[in-house]
Protein backbone atom coordinates (compact mmCIF):
# COMPACT_ATOMS: atom_id res chain seq x y z
CA UNK A 1 0.00 0.00 0.00
CA UNK A 2 1.07 3.54 -0.51
CA UNK A 3 1.39 6.00 2.34
CA UNK A 4 -1.72 7.82 1.09
CA UNK A 5 -3.75 4.60 1.08
CA UNK A 6 -2.70 3.84 4.65
CA UNK A 7 -3.54 7.37 5.78
CA UNK A 8 -6.91 7.29 4.02
CA UNK A 9 -7.77 3.93 5.58
CA UNK A 10 -6.96 5.14 9.09
CA UNK A 11 -9.04 8.29 8.45
CA UNK A 12 -11.92 6.21 7.09
CA UNK A 13 -12.16 4.28 10.36
CA UNK A 14 -11.76 7.39 12.55
CA UNK A 15 -8.14 6.79 13.54
CA UNK A 16 -6.48 9.82 11.99
CA UNK A 17 -4.93 10.79 15.34
CA UNK A 18 -3.53 7.29 15.74
CA UNK A 19 -2.08 7.44 12.23
CA UNK A 20 -0.41 10.77 12.97
CA UNK A 21 1.19 9.22 16.04
CA UNK A 22 2.33 6.03 14.26
CA UNK A 23 3.09 7.49 10.83
CA UNK A 24 6.86 7.70 11.10
CA UNK A 25 7.47 4.26 12.66
CA UNK A 26 5.08 2.70 10.13
CA UNK A 27 6.97 4.29 7.24
CA UNK A 28 10.37 3.29 8.58
CA UNK A 29 9.30 -0.29 9.31
CA UNK A 30 7.72 -0.73 5.88
CA UNK A 31 5.14 -2.93 7.58
CA UNK A 32 2.29 -1.99 5.23
CA UNK A 33 4.33 -1.91 2.04
CA UNK A 34 3.19 -5.33 0.80
CA UNK A 35 -0.04 -5.64 2.80
CA UNK A 36 -3.39 -5.91 1.08
CA UNK A 37 -5.63 -2.97 1.97
CA UNK A 38 -8.45 -5.33 2.94
CA UNK A 39 -6.34 -6.73 5.78
CA UNK A 40 -5.76 -3.26 7.26
CA UNK A 41 -9.43 -2.36 6.81
CA UNK A 42 -10.53 -5.56 8.51
CA UNK A 43 -8.02 -5.04 11.34
CA UNK A 44 -9.15 -1.46 12.00
CA UNK A 45 -12.78 -2.54 11.79
CA UNK A 46 -12.38 -5.33 14.35
CA UNK A 47 -9.98 -3.67 16.82
CA UNK A 48 -10.82 -0.73 19.03
CA UNK A 49 -8.30 1.95 19.86
CA UNK A 50 -10.40 4.11 22.17
CA UNK A 51 -7.47 5.89 23.75
CA UNK A 52 -5.01 6.26 20.89
CA UNK A 53 -2.71 8.40 23.06
CA UNK A 54 -1.68 5.29 24.98
CA UNK A 55 -1.18 3.02 21.97
CA UNK A 56 2.50 2.28 21.39
CA UNK A 57 3.88 1.30 18.00
CA UNK A 58 5.25 -2.01 19.29
CA UNK A 59 1.87 -3.01 20.71
CA UNK A 60 -0.01 -1.89 17.60
CA UNK A 61 2.29 -3.73 15.20
CA UNK A 62 2.26 -6.88 17.35
CA UNK A 63 -1.55 -7.01 17.26
CA UNK A 64 -1.56 -6.25 13.54
CA UNK A 65 0.91 -9.04 12.75
CA UNK A 66 -1.08 -11.57 14.77
CA UNK A 67 -4.31 -10.46 13.09
CA UNK A 68 -2.69 -10.58 9.64
CA UNK A 69 -1.49 -14.14 10.23
CA UNK A 70 -4.94 -15.26 11.40
CA UNK A 71 -6.58 -13.44 8.48
CA UNK A 72 -4.31 -15.06 5.91
CA UNK A 73 -4.41 -18.56 7.42
CA UNK A 74 -8.17 -18.63 7.86
CA UNK A 75 -9.17 -16.66 4.79
CA UNK A 76 -11.31 -14.26 6.81
CA UNK A 77 -13.72 -12.22 4.72
CA UNK A 78 -13.89 -8.47 5.06
CA UNK A 79 -17.25 -7.61 6.57
CA UNK A 80 -17.96 -3.89 6.82
CA UNK A 81 -20.62 -3.50 9.50
HTML snippet that shows the backbone in 3Dmol.js (N, CA, C, O; Angstrom):
<script src="https://3Dmol.org/build/3Dmol-min.js"></script>
<div id="view" style="width:600px;height:400px;position:relative"></div>
<script>
const pdb = `
ATOM      1  N   UNK A   1       0.838  -1.177   0.000  1.00  0.00           N
ATOM      2  CA  UNK A   1       0.000   0.000   0.000  1.00  0.00           C
ATOM      3  C   UNK A   1       0.881   1.237   0.000  1.00  0.00           C
ATOM      4  O   UNK A   1       2.008   1.224   0.495  1.00  0.00           O
ATOM      5  N   UNK A   2       0.354   2.272  -0.550  1.00  0.00           N
ATOM      6  CA  UNK A   2       1.068   3.540  -0.510  1.00  0.00           C
ATOM      7  C   UNK A   2       0.774   4.238   0.810  1.00  0.00           C
ATOM      8  O   UNK A   2      -0.160   3.878   1.527  1.00  0.00           O
ATOM      9  N   UNK A   3       1.582   5.235   1.113  1.00  0.00           N
ATOM     10  CA  UNK A   3       1.392   6.004   2.337  1.00  0.00           C
ATOM     11  C   UNK A   3       0.014   6.673   2.352  1.00  0.00           C
ATOM     12  O   UNK A   3      -0.643   6.736   3.391  1.00  0.00           O
ATOM     13  N   UNK A   4      -0.410   7.165   1.201  1.00  0.00           N
ATOM     14  CA  UNK A   4      -1.722   7.825   1.093  1.00  0.00           C
ATOM     15  C   UNK A   4      -2.862   6.836   1.345  1.00  0.00           C
ATOM     16  O   UNK A   4      -3.854   7.183   1.986  1.00  0.00           O
ATOM     17  N   UNK A   5      -2.724   5.617   0.846  1.00  0.00           N
ATOM     18  CA  UNK A   5      -3.750   4.602   1.076  1.00  0.00           C
ATOM     19  C   UNK A   5      -3.860   4.258   2.558  1.00  0.00           C
ATOM     20  O   UNK A   5      -4.958   4.101   3.091  1.00  0.00           O
ATOM     21  N   UNK A   6      -2.710   4.145   3.211  1.00  0.00           N
ATOM     22  CA  UNK A   6      -2.698   3.839   4.646  1.00  0.00           C
ATOM     23  C   UNK A   6      -3.352   4.988   5.413  1.00  0.00           C
ATOM     24  O   UNK A   6      -4.196   4.760   6.280  1.00  0.00           O
ATOM     25  N   UNK A   7      -2.967   6.206   5.097  1.00  0.00           N
ATOM     26  CA  UNK A   7      -3.537   7.373   5.777  1.00  0.00           C
ATOM     27  C   UNK A   7      -5.048   7.447   5.558  1.00  0.00           C
ATOM     28  O   UNK A   7      -5.801   7.689   6.501  1.00  0.00           O
ATOM     29  N   UNK A   8      -5.487   7.243   4.330  1.00  0.00           N
ATOM     30  CA  UNK A   8      -6.913   7.292   4.019  1.00  0.00           C
ATOM     31  C   UNK A   8      -7.678   6.214   4.788  1.00  0.00           C
ATOM     32  O   UNK A   8      -8.775   6.468   5.287  1.00  0.00           O
ATOM     33  N   UNK A   9      -7.109   5.024   4.883  1.00  0.00           N
ATOM     34  CA  UNK A   9      -7.770   3.928   5.582  1.00  0.00           C
ATOM     35  C   UNK A   9      -7.910   4.229   7.066  1.00  0.00           C
ATOM     36  O   UNK A   9      -8.971   3.991   7.642  1.00  0.00           O
ATOM     37  N   UNK A  10      -6.868   4.746   7.692  1.00  0.00           N
ATOM     38  CA  UNK A  10      -6.956   5.141   9.094  1.00  0.00           C
ATOM     39  C   UNK A  10      -8.020   6.218   9.268  1.00  0.00           C
ATOM     40  O   UNK A  10      -8.822   6.148  10.200  1.00  0.00           O
ATOM     41  N   UNK A  11      -8.038   7.217   8.381  1.00  0.00           N
ATOM     42  CA  UNK A  11      -9.036   8.286   8.446  1.00  0.00           C
ATOM     43  C   UNK A  11     -10.445   7.730   8.288  1.00  0.00           C
ATOM     44  O   UNK A  11     -11.359   8.145   8.999  1.00  0.00           O
ATOM     45  N   UNK A  12     -10.623   6.805   7.371  1.00  0.00           N
ATOM     46  CA  UNK A  12     -11.924   6.209   7.088  1.00  0.00           C
ATOM     47  C   UNK A  12     -12.533   5.557   8.331  1.00  0.00           C
ATOM     48  O   UNK A  12     -13.747   5.603   8.534  1.00  0.00           O
ATOM     49  N   UNK A  13     -11.684   4.954   9.156  1.00  0.00           N
ATOM     50  CA  UNK A  13     -12.155   4.277  10.361  1.00  0.00           C
ATOM     51  C   UNK A  13     -12.075   5.154  11.613  1.00  0.00           C
ATOM     52  O   UNK A  13     -12.289   4.671  12.725  1.00  0.00           O
ATOM     53  N   UNK A  14     -11.767   6.444  11.432  1.00  0.00           N
ATOM     54  CA  UNK A  14     -11.756   7.385  12.548  1.00  0.00           C
ATOM     55  C   UNK A  14     -10.492   7.365  13.384  1.00  0.00           C
ATOM     56  O   UNK A  14     -10.504   7.781  14.542  1.00  0.00           O
ATOM     57  N   UNK A  15      -9.404   6.885  12.809  1.00  0.00           N
ATOM     58  CA  UNK A  15      -8.143   6.792  13.544  1.00  0.00           C
ATOM     59  C   UNK A  15      -7.073   7.719  12.977  1.00  0.00           C
ATOM     60  O   UNK A  15      -5.899   7.354  12.922  1.00  0.00           O
ATOM     61  N   UNK A  16      -7.469   8.901  12.561  1.00  0.00           N
ATOM     62  CA  UNK A  16      -6.484   9.824  11.986  1.00  0.00           C
ATOM     63  C   UNK A  16      -5.451  10.260  13.028  1.00  0.00           C
ATOM     64  O   UNK A  16      -4.279  10.444  12.699  1.00  0.00           O
ATOM     65  N   UNK A  17      -5.879  10.424  14.280  1.00  0.00           N
ATOM     66  CA  UNK A  17      -4.925  10.787  15.336  1.00  0.00           C
ATOM     67  C   UNK A  17      -3.928   9.658  15.586  1.00  0.00           C
ATOM     68  O   UNK A  17      -2.741   9.905  15.799  1.00  0.00           O
ATOM     69  N   UNK A  18      -4.408   8.443  15.559  1.00  0.00           N
ATOM     70  CA  UNK A  18      -3.526   7.293  15.739  1.00  0.00           C
ATOM     71  C   UNK A  18      -2.526   7.202  14.593  1.00  0.00           C
ATOM     72  O   UNK A  18      -1.351   6.904  14.810  1.00  0.00           O
ATOM     73  N   UNK A  19      -2.989   7.457  13.381  1.00  0.00           N
ATOM     74  CA  UNK A  19      -2.079   7.436  12.233  1.00  0.00           C
ATOM     75  C   UNK A  19      -1.006   8.508  12.371  1.00  0.00           C
ATOM     76  O   UNK A  19       0.165   8.254  12.089  1.00  0.00           O
ATOM     77  N   UNK A  20      -1.393   9.687  12.798  1.00  0.00           N
ATOM     78  CA  UNK A  20      -0.413  10.769  12.969  1.00  0.00           C
ATOM     79  C   UNK A  20       0.657  10.359  13.980  1.00  0.00           C
ATOM     80  O   UNK A  20       1.835  10.676  13.811  1.00  0.00           O
ATOM     81  N   UNK A  21       0.243   9.662  15.015  1.00  0.00           N
ATOM     82  CA  UNK A  21       1.190   9.218  16.038  1.00  0.00           C
ATOM     83  C   UNK A  21       2.109   8.112  15.517  1.00  0.00           C
ATOM     84  O   UNK A  21       3.296   8.088  15.843  1.00  0.00           O
ATOM     85  N   UNK A  22       1.566   7.200  14.711  1.00  0.00           N
ATOM     86  CA  UNK A  22       2.328   6.027  14.261  1.00  0.00           C
ATOM     87  C   UNK A  22       2.922   6.186  12.867  1.00  0.00           C
ATOM     88  O   UNK A  22       3.596   5.278  12.381  1.00  0.00           O
ATOM     89  N   UNK A  23       2.691   7.294  12.230  1.00  0.00           N
ATOM     90  CA  UNK A  23       3.093   7.488  10.831  1.00  0.00           C
ATOM     91  C   UNK A  23       4.576   7.206  10.586  1.00  0.00           C
ATOM     92  O   UNK A  23       4.925   6.402   9.722  1.00  0.00           O
ATOM     93  N   UNK A  24       5.426   7.856  11.334  1.00  0.00           N
ATOM     94  CA  UNK A  24       6.861   7.702  11.101  1.00  0.00           C
ATOM     95  C   UNK A  24       7.332   6.265  11.335  1.00  0.00           C
ATOM     96  O   UNK A  24       7.997   5.704  10.464  1.00  0.00           O
ATOM     97  N   UNK A  25       7.012   5.649  12.477  1.00  0.00           N
ATOM     98  CA  UNK A  25       7.469   4.260  12.658  1.00  0.00           C
ATOM     99  C   UNK A  25       6.887   3.300  11.619  1.00  0.00           C
ATOM    100  O   UNK A  25       7.550   2.337  11.234  1.00  0.00           O
ATOM    101  N   UNK A  26       5.661   3.548  11.162  1.00  0.00           N
ATOM    102  CA  UNK A  26       5.084   2.696  10.129  1.00  0.00           C
ATOM    103  C   UNK A  26       5.840   2.831   8.818  1.00  0.00           C
ATOM    104  O   UNK A  26       6.086   1.838   8.133  1.00  0.00           O
ATOM    105  N   UNK A  27       6.209   4.056   8.468  1.00  0.00           N
ATOM    106  CA  UNK A  27       6.967   4.286   7.236  1.00  0.00           C
ATOM    107  C   UNK A  27       8.341   3.637   7.309  1.00  0.00           C
ATOM    108  O   UNK A  27       8.771   2.978   6.362  1.00  0.00           O
ATOM    109  N   UNK A  28       9.023   3.821   8.423  1.00  0.00           N
ATOM    110  CA  UNK A  28      10.374   3.285   8.583  1.00  0.00           C
ATOM    111  C   UNK A  28      10.360   1.761   8.575  1.00  0.00           C
ATOM    112  O   UNK A  28      11.235   1.126   7.986  1.00  0.00           O
ATOM    113  N   UNK A  29       9.360   1.183   9.231  1.00  0.00           N
ATOM    114  CA  UNK A  29       9.297  -0.286   9.308  1.00  0.00           C
ATOM    115  C   UNK A  29       8.918  -0.911   7.969  1.00  0.00           C
ATOM    116  O   UNK A  29       9.291  -2.050   7.688  1.00  0.00           O
ATOM    117  N   UNK A  30       8.183  -0.174   7.146  1.00  0.00           N
ATOM    118  CA  UNK A  30       7.721  -0.729   5.881  1.00  0.00           C
ATOM    119  C   UNK A  30       6.686  -1.830   6.062  1.00  0.00           C
ATOM    120  O   UNK A  30       6.459  -2.636   5.159  1.00  0.00           O
ATOM    121  N   UNK A  31       6.074  -1.859   7.214  1.00  0.00           N
ATOM    122  CA  UNK A  31       5.144  -2.930   7.576  1.00  0.00           C
ATOM    123  C   UNK A  31       3.971  -3.067   6.604  1.00  0.00           C
ATOM    124  O   UNK A  31       3.531  -4.181   6.319  1.00  0.00           O
ATOM    125  N   UNK A  32       3.469  -1.956   6.100  1.00  0.00           N
ATOM    126  CA  UNK A  32       2.294  -1.995   5.229  1.00  0.00           C
ATOM    127  C   UNK A  32       2.640  -1.951   3.751  1.00  0.00           C
ATOM    128  O   UNK A  32       1.749  -1.855   2.907  1.00  0.00           O
ATOM    129  N   UNK A  33       3.896  -2.020   3.437  1.00  0.00           N
ATOM    130  CA  UNK A  33       4.333  -1.910   2.042  1.00  0.00           C
ATOM    131  C   UNK A  33       3.702  -2.984   1.151  1.00  0.00           C
ATOM    132  O   UNK A  33       3.225  -2.679   0.058  1.00  0.00           O
ATOM    133  N   UNK A  34       3.696  -4.214   1.604  1.00  0.00           N
ATOM    134  CA  UNK A  34       3.190  -5.329   0.803  1.00  0.00           C
ATOM    135  C   UNK A  34       1.901  -5.928   1.369  1.00  0.00           C
ATOM    136  O   UNK A  34       1.569  -7.078   1.082  1.00  0.00           O
ATOM    137  N   UNK A  35       1.184  -5.151   2.166  1.00  0.00           N
ATOM    138  CA  UNK A  35      -0.039  -5.641   2.795  1.00  0.00           C
ATOM    139  C   UNK A  35      -1.244  -5.254   1.947  1.00  0.00           C
ATOM    140  O   UNK A  35      -1.334  -4.130   1.452  1.00  0.00           O
ATOM    141  N   UNK A  36      -2.157  -6.185   1.789  1.00  0.00           N
ATOM    142  CA  UNK A  36      -3.392  -5.911   1.078  1.00  0.00           C
ATOM    143  C   UNK A  36      -4.250  -4.959   1.913  1.00  0.00           C
ATOM    144  O   UNK A  36      -4.363  -5.122   3.128  1.00  0.00           O
ATOM    145  N   UNK A  37      -4.844  -3.982   1.266  1.00  0.00           N
ATOM    146  CA  UNK A  37      -5.625  -2.965   1.972  1.00  0.00           C
ATOM    147  C   UNK A  37      -6.799  -3.575   2.739  1.00  0.00           C
ATOM    148  O   UNK A  37      -7.212  -3.037   3.766  1.00  0.00           O
ATOM    149  N   UNK A  38      -7.334  -4.684   2.253  1.00  0.00           N
ATOM    150  CA  UNK A  38      -8.451  -5.332   2.939  1.00  0.00           C
ATOM    151  C   UNK A  38      -8.053  -5.848   4.319  1.00  0.00           C
ATOM    152  O   UNK A  38      -8.878  -5.879   5.232  1.00  0.00           O
ATOM    153  N   UNK A  39      -6.810  -6.247   4.473  1.00  0.00           N
ATOM    154  CA  UNK A  39      -6.344  -6.726   5.783  1.00  0.00           C
ATOM    155  C   UNK A  39      -6.323  -5.571   6.774  1.00  0.00           C
ATOM    156  O   UNK A  39      -6.789  -5.716   7.904  1.00  0.00           O
ATOM    157  N   UNK A  40      -5.788  -4.426   6.362  1.00  0.00           N
ATOM    158  CA  UNK A  40      -5.758  -3.265   7.255  1.00  0.00           C
ATOM    159  C   UNK A  40      -7.178  -2.800   7.570  1.00  0.00           C
ATOM    160  O   UNK A  40      -7.478  -2.471   8.718  1.00  0.00           O
ATOM    161  N   UNK A  41      -8.046  -2.769   6.577  1.00  0.00           N
ATOM    162  CA  UNK A  41      -9.435  -2.362   6.813  1.00  0.00           C
ATOM    163  C   UNK A  41     -10.117  -3.299   7.798  1.00  0.00           C
ATOM    164  O   UNK A  41     -10.812  -2.847   8.708  1.00  0.00           O
ATOM    165  N   UNK A  42      -9.926  -4.575   7.625  1.00  0.00           N
ATOM    166  CA  UNK A  42     -10.529  -5.561   8.513  1.00  0.00           C
ATOM    167  C   UNK A  42      -9.969  -5.436   9.931  1.00  0.00           C
ATOM    168  O   UNK A  42     -10.708  -5.539  10.910  1.00  0.00           O
ATOM    169  N   UNK A  43      -8.668  -5.214  10.029  1.00  0.00           N
ATOM    170  CA  UNK A  43      -8.025  -5.036  11.337  1.00  0.00           C
ATOM    171  C   UNK A  43      -8.594  -3.817  12.061  1.00  0.00           C
ATOM    172  O   UNK A  43      -8.977  -3.908  13.227  1.00  0.00           O
ATOM    173  N   UNK A  44      -8.648  -2.683  11.372  1.00  0.00           N
ATOM    174  CA  UNK A  44      -9.147  -1.463  11.999  1.00  0.00           C
ATOM    175  C   UNK A  44     -10.633  -1.547  12.313  1.00  0.00           C
ATOM    176  O   UNK A  44     -11.115  -0.893  13.237  1.00  0.00           O
ATOM    177  N   UNK A  45     -11.358  -2.354  11.543  1.00  0.00           N
ATOM    178  CA  UNK A  45     -12.781  -2.545  11.793  1.00  0.00           C
ATOM    179  C   UNK A  45     -13.013  -3.397  13.036  1.00  0.00           C
ATOM    180  O   UNK A  45     -13.957  -3.151  13.787  1.00  0.00           O
ATOM    181  N   UNK A  46     -12.175  -4.380  13.257  1.00  0.00           N
ATOM    182  CA  UNK A  46     -12.379  -5.326  14.352  1.00  0.00           C
ATOM    183  C   UNK A  46     -11.727  -4.888  15.669  1.00  0.00           C
ATOM    184  O   UNK A  46     -12.210  -5.252  16.741  1.00  0.00           O
ATOM    185  N   UNK A  47     -10.654  -4.125  15.605  1.00  0.00           N
ATOM    186  CA  UNK A  47      -9.978  -3.670  16.816  1.00  0.00           C
ATOM    187  C   UNK A  47     -10.489  -2.304  17.220  1.00  0.00           C
ATOM    188  O   UNK A  47     -10.954  -1.527  16.386  1.00  0.00           O
ATOM    189  N   UNK A  48     -10.399  -2.020  18.507  1.00  0.00           N
ATOM    190  CA  UNK A  48     -10.822  -0.727  19.027  1.00  0.00           C
ATOM    191  C   UNK A  48      -9.644  -0.049  19.707  1.00  0.00           C
ATOM    192  O   UNK A  48      -9.008  -0.609  20.600  1.00  0.00           O
ATOM    193  N   UNK A  49      -9.374   1.153  19.268  1.00  0.00           N
ATOM    194  CA  UNK A  49      -8.302   1.951  19.861  1.00  0.00           C
ATOM    195  C   UNK A  49      -8.926   3.200  20.457  1.00  0.00           C
ATOM    196  O   UNK A  49      -8.752   4.305  19.942  1.00  0.00           O
ATOM    197  N   UNK A  50      -9.660   3.011  21.557  1.00  0.00           N
ATOM    198  CA  UNK A  50     -10.399   4.109  22.167  1.00  0.00           C
ATOM    199  C   UNK A  50      -9.499   5.229  22.641  1.00  0.00           C
ATOM    200  O   UNK A  50      -9.815   6.405  22.463  1.00  0.00           O
ATOM    201  N   UNK A  51      -8.388   4.871  23.237  1.00  0.00           N
ATOM    202  CA  UNK A  51      -7.473   5.886  23.745  1.00  0.00           C
ATOM    203  C   UNK A  51      -6.175   5.793  22.953  1.00  0.00           C
ATOM    204  O   UNK A  51      -5.206   5.182  23.405  1.00  0.00           O
ATOM    205  N   UNK A  52      -6.160   6.395  21.781  1.00  0.00           N
ATOM    206  CA  UNK A  52      -5.013   6.265  20.885  1.00  0.00           C
ATOM    207  C   UNK A  52      -3.757   6.919  21.433  1.00  0.00           C
ATOM    208  O   UNK A  52      -2.662   6.656  20.936  1.00  0.00           O
ATOM    209  N   UNK A  53      -3.893   7.776  22.456  1.00  0.00           N
ATOM    210  CA  UNK A  53      -2.712   8.401  23.062  1.00  0.00           C
ATOM    211  C   UNK A  53      -1.827   7.367  23.748  1.00  0.00           C
ATOM    212  O   UNK A  53      -0.613   7.549  23.837  1.00  0.00           O
ATOM    213  N   UNK A  54      -2.427   6.292  24.228  1.00  0.00           N
ATOM    214  CA  UNK A  54      -1.680   5.293  24.977  1.00  0.00           C
ATOM    215  C   UNK A  54      -1.218   4.113  24.123  1.00  0.00           C
ATOM    216  O   UNK A  54      -0.549   3.211  24.628  1.00  0.00           O
ATOM    217  N   UNK A  55      -1.562   4.109  22.850  1.00  0.00           N
ATOM    218  CA  UNK A  55      -1.175   3.017  21.965  1.00  0.00           C
ATOM    219  C   UNK A  55       0.268   3.216  21.520  1.00  0.00           C
ATOM    220  O   UNK A  55       0.611   4.242  20.932  1.00  0.00           O
ATOM    221  N   UNK A  56       1.105   2.232  21.802  1.00  0.00           N
ATOM    222  CA  UNK A  56       2.503   2.277  21.392  1.00  0.00           C
ATOM    223  C   UNK A  56       2.673   1.530  20.079  1.00  0.00           C
ATOM    224  O   UNK A  56       1.925   0.596  19.792  1.00  0.00           O
ATOM    225  N   UNK A  57       3.644   1.932  19.288  1.00  0.00           N
ATOM    226  CA  UNK A  57       3.876   1.302  17.997  1.00  0.00           C
ATOM    227  C   UNK A  57       4.122  -0.188  18.149  1.00  0.00           C
ATOM    228  O   UNK A  57       3.560  -0.981  17.393  1.00  0.00           O
ATOM    229  N   UNK A  58       4.938  -0.586  19.097  1.00  0.00           N
ATOM    230  CA  UNK A  58       5.249  -2.008  19.289  1.00  0.00           C
ATOM    231  C   UNK A  58       3.991  -2.825  19.572  1.00  0.00           C
ATOM    232  O   UNK A  58       3.827  -3.921  19.035  1.00  0.00           O
ATOM    233  N   UNK A  59       3.112  -2.303  20.404  1.00  0.00           N
ATOM    234  CA  UNK A  59       1.867  -3.009  20.712  1.00  0.00           C
ATOM    235  C   UNK A  59       0.967  -3.080  19.481  1.00  0.00           C
ATOM    236  O   UNK A  59       0.403  -4.128  19.168  1.00  0.00           O
ATOM    237  N   UNK A  60       0.841  -1.943  18.787  1.00  0.00           N
ATOM    238  CA  UNK A  60      -0.006  -1.888  17.597  1.00  0.00           C
ATOM    239  C   UNK A  60       0.465  -2.891  16.551  1.00  0.00           C
ATOM    240  O   UNK A  60      -0.333  -3.657  16.010  1.00  0.00           O
ATOM    241  N   UNK A  61       1.762  -2.882  16.269  1.00  0.00           N
ATOM    242  CA  UNK A  61       2.291  -3.729  15.204  1.00  0.00           C
ATOM    243  C   UNK A  61       2.225  -5.207  15.597  1.00  0.00           C
ATOM    244  O   UNK A  61       2.025  -6.068  14.741  1.00  0.00           O
ATOM    245  N   UNK A  62       2.392  -5.500  16.879  1.00  0.00           N
ATOM    246  CA  UNK A  62       2.257  -6.885  17.348  1.00  0.00           C
ATOM    247  C   UNK A  62       0.840  -7.393  17.080  1.00  0.00           C
ATOM    248  O   UNK A  62       0.662  -8.476  16.522  1.00  0.00           O
ATOM    249  N   UNK A  63      -0.161  -6.615  17.474  1.00  0.00           N
ATOM    250  CA  UNK A  63      -1.551  -7.014  17.257  1.00  0.00           C
ATOM    251  C   UNK A  63      -1.865  -7.118  15.767  1.00  0.00           C
ATOM    252  O   UNK A  63      -2.588  -8.019  15.342  1.00  0.00           O
ATOM    253  N   UNK A  64      -1.318  -6.195  14.976  1.00  0.00           N
ATOM    254  CA  UNK A  64      -1.559  -6.248  13.538  1.00  0.00           C
ATOM    255  C   UNK A  64      -0.955  -7.508  12.924  1.00  0.00           C
ATOM    256  O   UNK A  64      -1.595  -8.160  12.099  1.00  0.00           O
ATOM    257  N   UNK A  65       0.260  -7.855  13.313  1.00  0.00           N
ATOM    258  CA  UNK A  65       0.911  -9.044  12.753  1.00  0.00           C
ATOM    259  C   UNK A  65       0.152 -10.318  13.110  1.00  0.00           C
ATOM    260  O   UNK A  65      -0.013 -11.206  12.274  1.00  0.00           O
ATOM    261  N   UNK A  66      -0.307 -10.401  14.353  1.00  0.00           N
ATOM    262  CA  UNK A  66      -1.084 -11.571  14.770  1.00  0.00           C
ATOM    263  C   UNK A  66      -2.374 -11.635  13.963  1.00  0.00           C
ATOM    264  O   UNK A  66      -2.737 -12.692  13.449  1.00  0.00           O
ATOM    265  N   UNK A  67      -3.066 -10.503  13.852  1.00  0.00           N
ATOM    266  CA  UNK A  67      -4.308 -10.464  13.089  1.00  0.00           C
ATOM    267  C   UNK A  67      -4.073 -10.834  11.629  1.00  0.00           C
ATOM    268  O   UNK A  67      -4.845 -11.595  11.045  1.00  0.00           O
ATOM    269  N   UNK A  68      -3.016 -10.301  11.047  1.00  0.00           N
ATOM    270  CA  UNK A  68      -2.694 -10.583   9.637  1.00  0.00           C
ATOM    271  C   UNK A  68      -2.477 -12.079   9.426  1.00  0.00           C
ATOM    272  O   UNK A  68      -2.958 -12.651   8.447  1.00  0.00           O
ATOM    273  N   UNK A  69      -1.755 -12.704  10.340  1.00  0.00           N
ATOM    274  CA  UNK A  69      -1.492 -14.144  10.229  1.00  0.00           C
ATOM    275  C   UNK A  69      -2.795 -14.939  10.317  1.00  0.00           C
ATOM    276  O   UNK A  69      -3.014 -15.863   9.534  1.00  0.00           O
ATOM    277  N   UNK A  70      -3.645 -14.584  11.255  1.00  0.00           N
ATOM    278  CA  UNK A  70      -4.939 -15.256  11.396  1.00  0.00           C
ATOM    279  C   UNK A  70      -5.779 -15.023  10.148  1.00  0.00           C
ATOM    280  O   UNK A  70      -6.399 -15.955   9.635  1.00  0.00           O
ATOM    281  N   UNK A  71      -5.805 -13.803   9.663  1.00  0.00           N
ATOM    282  CA  UNK A  71      -6.581 -13.441   8.476  1.00  0.00           C
ATOM    283  C   UNK A  71      -6.141 -14.257   7.269  1.00  0.00           C
ATOM    284  O   UNK A  71      -6.971 -14.802   6.541  1.00  0.00           O
ATOM    285  N   UNK A  72      -4.846 -14.337   7.064  1.00  0.00           N
ATOM    286  CA  UNK A  72      -4.309 -15.063   5.909  1.00  0.00           C
ATOM    287  C   UNK A  72      -4.503 -16.574   6.032  1.00  0.00           C
ATOM    288  O   UNK A  72      -4.829 -17.241   5.050  1.00  0.00           O
ATOM    289  N   UNK A  73      -4.305 -17.112   7.227  1.00  0.00           N
ATOM    290  CA  UNK A  73      -4.405 -18.558   7.416  1.00  0.00           C
ATOM    291  C   UNK A  73      -5.841 -19.066   7.427  1.00  0.00           C
ATOM    292  O   UNK A  73      -6.090 -20.234   7.127  1.00  0.00           O
ATOM    293  N   UNK A  74      -6.779 -18.202   7.769  1.00  0.00           N
ATOM    294  CA  UNK A  74      -8.172 -18.628   7.863  1.00  0.00           C
ATOM    295  C   UNK A  74      -9.048 -18.019   6.784  1.00  0.00           C
ATOM    296  O   UNK A  74     -10.258 -18.241   6.766  1.00  0.00           O
ATOM    297  N   UNK A  75      -8.451 -17.259   5.893  1.00  0.00           N
ATOM    298  CA  UNK A  75      -9.172 -16.661   4.788  1.00  0.00           C
ATOM    299  C   UNK A  75     -10.415 -15.913   5.269  1.00  0.00           C
ATOM    300  O   UNK A  75     -11.520 -16.128   4.773  1.00  0.00           O
ATOM    301  N   UNK A  76     -10.205 -15.025   6.252  1.00  0.00           N
ATOM    302  CA  UNK A  76     -11.310 -14.260   6.813  1.00  0.00           C
ATOM    303  C   UNK A  76     -11.849 -13.266   5.780  1.00  0.00           C
ATOM    304  O   UNK A  76     -11.078 -12.570   5.118  1.00  0.00           O
ATOM    305  N   UNK A  77     -13.148 -13.207   5.652  1.00  0.00           N
ATOM    306  CA  UNK A  77     -13.717 -12.217   4.720  1.00  0.00           C
ATOM    307  C   UNK A  77     -13.772 -10.851   5.374  1.00  0.00           C
ATOM    308  O   UNK A  77     -13.860 -10.733   6.596  1.00  0.00           O
ATOM    309  N   UNK A  78     -13.720  -9.835   4.553  1.00  0.00           N
ATOM    310  CA  UNK A  78     -13.887  -8.472   5.061  1.00  0.00           C
ATOM    311  C   UNK A  78     -15.379  -8.211   5.172  1.00  0.00           C
ATOM    312  O   UNK A  78     -16.110  -8.322   4.187  1.00  0.00           O
ATOM    313  N   UNK A  79     -15.821  -7.872   6.347  1.00  0.00           N
ATOM    314  CA  UNK A  79     -17.247  -7.609   6.567  1.00  0.00           C
ATOM    315  C   UNK A  79     -17.425  -6.201   7.122  1.00  0.00           C
ATOM    316  O   UNK A  79     -17.327  -6.007   8.333  1.00  0.00           O
ATOM    317  N   UNK A  80     -17.681  -5.228   6.277  1.00  0.00           N
ATOM    318  CA  UNK A  80     -17.962  -3.888   6.823  1.00  0.00           C
ATOM    319  C   UNK A  80     -19.321  -3.880   7.509  1.00  0.00           C
ATOM    320  O   UNK A  80     -20.324  -4.236   6.890  1.00  0.00           O
ATOM    321  N   UNK A  81     -19.370  -3.493   8.740  1.00  0.00           N
ATOM    322  CA  UNK A  81     -20.621  -3.501   9.499  1.00  0.00           C
ATOM    323  C   UNK A  81     -21.297  -2.214   9.355  1.00  0.00           C
ATOM    324  O   UNK A  81     -22.373  -2.015   9.919  1.00  0.00           O
TER     325      UNK A  81
END
`;
const viewer = $3Dmol.createViewer("view");
viewer.addModel(pdb, "pdb");
viewer.setStyle({}, {cartoon: {color: "spectrum"}});
viewer.zoomTo();
viewer.render();
</script>
